[in-house]
Amino acid sequence: MGTWNKPPNKSPWEKGPKPPDIDELLSNLQDKFKIGLPKKGVFSYIIILAIIVWLATGIFIIDPEEQGVIKRFGEVTEVVGPGPHYHLPSPIETVQIAPVTAVRRLEIGFRTIQTGPPAKYRRVLKESLMLTGDENIIDVQFIVQYRISDLENYLYSLTNPDVTVRSAAESAMREVIGDSSVTEALTVGKGIIEDTTALLLQQTMNSYKGGIKIENVKLQDVHPPDAVKEAFKDVVSAREDREKMINDAEGYRNNLVPKARGEAAQLI
């Protein structure tokens, strides 16, 4: 057979499609990755928005019963009252807000464990047992009411204001009870004891520069210790009977003496 019908010889590498160009492939991959990345202008907008949000965190509002203390790098710069305010965002400036018109209540010598009704209390004898001026032991339970008069001093001059006021109140009451008789503490002297204790406690708070105004001190219960309560009741009853007898005798004398003088004048 003739050779003119045979196909020409070809290299095996010439069979199938042409292989891809390496440079073109790398270029296509780079284009795909660029689609997901923000453009330079969009990235700038994101940064600006983040800064605006950060600056907006410095806006705050003080309620009518509150005050706020603004600190810059830990140092107090301003005390502000009710209304909208602004401070530089944290960590440059921070604000601490607290109610200043609210009256706080502390219990000394007892604790309320259930408001009830009926209310339930727990006695704290290490606070309540006190020695009078005539060397009698009595159980004194009282409350102290106070409010904040200077927020800066209240927040930063006292480590724990409630603990400080409670300790100072107990000390002041012990001093006043120590200058009073047991009769005054149990009966007629309660008002004087309350007023004197409040005055002494306020002087102590002023010396601490604690920013606290003592509103009042109120005795809740004053009685002898349980072990001698009945004996004290007998003593108090005896004293009341004695006072009654003295008053009756004074009344009889006041009635009899003018009458006797009148009769004597008639005889003369």
C-alpha positions in Angstrom: 0.0 0.0 0.0 1.1 3.5 -0.6 2.2 5.6 2.3 0.3 8.7 1.0 -2.9 7.6 3.0 -1.2 7.5 6.4 -1.6 10.4 8.8 1.5 12.3 9.6 3.3 11.4 12.8 2.5 13.6 15.8 4.1 14.1 19.2 2.1 12.7 22.1 2.2 16.1 23.8 0.1 17.5 21.0 -2.9 15.4 21.9 -5.8 17.1 24.0 -6.4 20.8 24.9 -3.6 23.3 25.3 -2.3 23.6 29.0 -3.3 26.9 30.8 -1.0 29.8 31.0 0.6 30.1 34.5 0.7 33.9 34.5 -3.0 34.1 33.5 -3.9 31.7 36.4 -2.1 33.8 39.0 -3.8 36.9 37.7 -7.3 35.3 38.0 -6.6 34.3 41.6 -5.5 37.8 42.6 -8.7 39.2 41.1 -10.9 36.8 43.1 -9.2 37.8 46.4 -9.5 41.5 45.7 -13.3 41.3 45.4 -13.8 40.6 49.2 -11.5 43.3 50.5 -12.9 46.8 51.2 -11.7 49.7 49.2 -9.5 52.3 50.8 -12.4 54.8 51.1 -14.8 52.3 52.9 -12.2 51.4 55.4 -11.7 55.1 56.3 -15.5 55.4 56.9 -15.4 52.4 59.3 -12.7 54.0 61.3 -14.5 57.4 61.5 -17.7 55.6 62.6 -15.9 53.8 65.4 -14.4 57.0 66.6 -17.9 58.7 66.7 -19.3 55.8 68.7 -16.4 55.9 71.1 -16.9 59.7 71.7 -20.7 59.2 72.2 -20.0 56.9 75.2 -19.1 60.0 77.1 -22.8 61.2 77.2 -24.6 60.6 80.5 -27.6 61.9 82.3 -27.9 62.7 86.1 -31.3 62.1 87.7 -32.8 64.8 90.0 -31.9 62.9 93.2 -28.3 62.2 92.0 -24.9 63.8 91.5 -21.9 62.7 89.5 -18.2 62.9 90.0 -16.0 63.2 86.9 -12.5 61.9 87.1 -9.7 62.4 84.6 -7.0 59.7 84.8 -8.2 59.0 88.4 -8.2 62.6 89.6 -11.5 64.4 90.4 -12.1 67.3 88.0 -15.8 68.2 88.5 -18.9 67.4 90.5 -22.1 67.7 88.4 -25.8 67.9 89.3 -29.0 66.7 87.6 -29.3 66.9 83.8 -27.4 65.8 80.6 -23.6 66.0 80.7 -20.5 64.9 78.8 -17.1 63.5 79.8 -14.3 62.4 77.6 -14.6 58.7 76.9 -12.9 56.0 79.0 -10.1 55.6 79.8 -9.5 59.3 79.7 -12.4 60.3 81.9 -14.9 58.3 84.0 -18.0 59.3 86.0 -19.3 57.8 89.2 -23.0 58.6 90.0 -24.7 58.3 93.4 -28.0 59.4 95.0 -27.5 62.3 97.4 -31.0 63.1 98.6 -31.9 59.6 99.8 -31.8 59.1 103.5 -29.8 56.0 104.5 -30.7 54.0 107.6 -28.3 52.0 109.8 -29.3 49.7 112.7 -27.0 49.4 115.7 -27.6 46.7 118.3 -30.0 44.7 116.1 -30.7 43.8 112.5 -34.0 43.4 110.7 -34.2 40.0 109.2 -37.8 40.2 108.0 -39.8 43.3 107.5 -43.1 41.4 108.0 -45.7 42.0 109.1 -44.8 40.9 111.7 -41.3 42.2 111.6 -38.5 40.0 112.9 -35.2 41.2 114.4 -31.9 39.7 115.4 -30.1 41.1 118.4 -26.4 42.1 118.2 -25.3 42.1 121.8 -21.7 43.1 121.1 -23.1 46.4 119.9 -26.0 46.9 122.3 -24.7 46.1 125.8 -23.5 49.3 127.4 -22.5 50.6 130.8 -24.3 53.5 132.4 -22.7 56.2 134.5 -24.0 54.6 137.7 -22.4 51.2 136.6 -25.5 49.4 135.4 -25.5 47.4 132.2 -28.3 48.1 129.7 -29.3 46.8 126.3 -29.5 49.8 123.8 -30.8 49.3 120.3 -31.0 52.4 118.0 -31.0 53.6 114.4 -29.0 56.3 112.7 -30.3 58.1 109.6 -27.9 60.1 107.4 -27.5 61.4 103.8 -24.7 62.5 101.6 -23.7 66.2 101.9 -20.5 66.1 99.9 -20.3 63.4 97.2 -16.6 63.7 96.5 -15.6 63.3 100.2 -18.2 60.5 100.7 -16.8 58.4 97.8 -13.1 59.0 98.3 -12.5 59.9 101.9 -14.2 56.9 103.5 -13.3 53.3 102.5 -16.7 52.0 103.7 -19.1 54.7 104.8 -21.7 52.5 106.4 -19.1 50.6 108.5 -17.6 54.0 109.5 -20.9 55.5 110.5 -22.0 52.4 112.4 -18.7 52.2 114.4 -18.7 56.0 115.1 -22.4 55.9 116.2 -21.8 53.0 118.6 -18.9 54.8 120.1 -20.9 58.0 120.5 -23.8 56.3 122.1 -21.5 54.5 124.6 -20.0 57.8 125.6 -23.4 59.4 126.1 -24.8 56.4 128.0 -21.7 56.4 130.2 -22.5 59.9 131.2 -26.2 59.0 132.0 -27.8 57.2 134.9 -29.8 54.0 134.3 -33.0 55.8 135.2 -32.4 58.5 132.5 -31.6 55.9 129.9 -34.7 53.8 130.6 -37.2 56.7 131.2 -37.0 60.4 131.1 -33.6 61.0 129.5 -34.1 59.3 126.1 -34.6 62.5 124.2 -31.5 64.1 125.6 -29.5 60.9 124.8 -30.7 60.9 121.2 -29.9 64.6 120.6 -26.5 64.4 122.3 -25.5 61.3 120.4 -26.5 62.8 117.1 -24.4 66.0 117.8 -21.4 63.9 118.9 -21.7 61.7 115.8 -21.9 64.7 113.5 -18.7 66.1 115.0 -16.9 62.8 114.4 -18.1 62.7 110.8 -16.9 66.3 110.3 -13.5 65.4 111.6 -13.3 62.5 109.1 -14.3 64.9 106.2 -16.7 62.1 105.1 -19.3 64.2 103.4 -22.1 62.9 105.7 -25.0 64.8 107.3 -26.5 63.0 110.3 -30.3 63.4 110.1 -31.2 61.9 113.4 -30.5 59.2 116.0 -33.5 57.3 117.3 -33.6 54.9 120.3 -35.6 51.8 119.3 -35.5 49.8 122.5 -33.7 50.3 125.8 -34.0 47.7 128.5 -31.9 45.8 131.1 -30.2 42.6 130.0 -32.4 39.5 130.1 -30.6 38.0 133.1 -31.6 40.9 135.4 -34.7 42.3 133.6 -37.1 41.2 136.2 -35.0 42.7 139.0 -34.8 45.9 137.1 -38.6 46.0 136.7 -39.0 45.7 140.5 -36.5 48.5 141.0 -38.2 50.7 138.5 -41.6 49.9 140.0 -40.3 50.7 143.5 -38.9 54.0 142.3 -42.2 54.9 140.6 -44.1 54.0 143.8 -41.7 56.2 145.8 -42.2 59.1 143.4 -46.0 58.7 143.6 -45.9 58.7 147.4 -43.7 61.8 147.4 -46.0 63.6 145.0 -49.1 62.6 147.1 -47.4 63.8 150.2 -46.5 67.1 148.6 -50.0 67.5 147.4 -51.4 66.8 150.9 -49.0 69.3 152.4 -49.8 72.0 149.9 -53.4 71.5 150.7 -53.1 71.2 154.5 -50.7 74.1 155.2 -52.9 76.9 153.7 -55.9 75.4 155.4 -54.2 75.3 158.8 -52.9 78.9 158.4 -56.4 80.1 157.6 -57.8 78.4 160.7 -55.1 79.9 162.8 -55.8 83.4 161.4 -59.5 83.0 162.4 -58.6 82.1 166.0 -56.4 85.2 166.3 
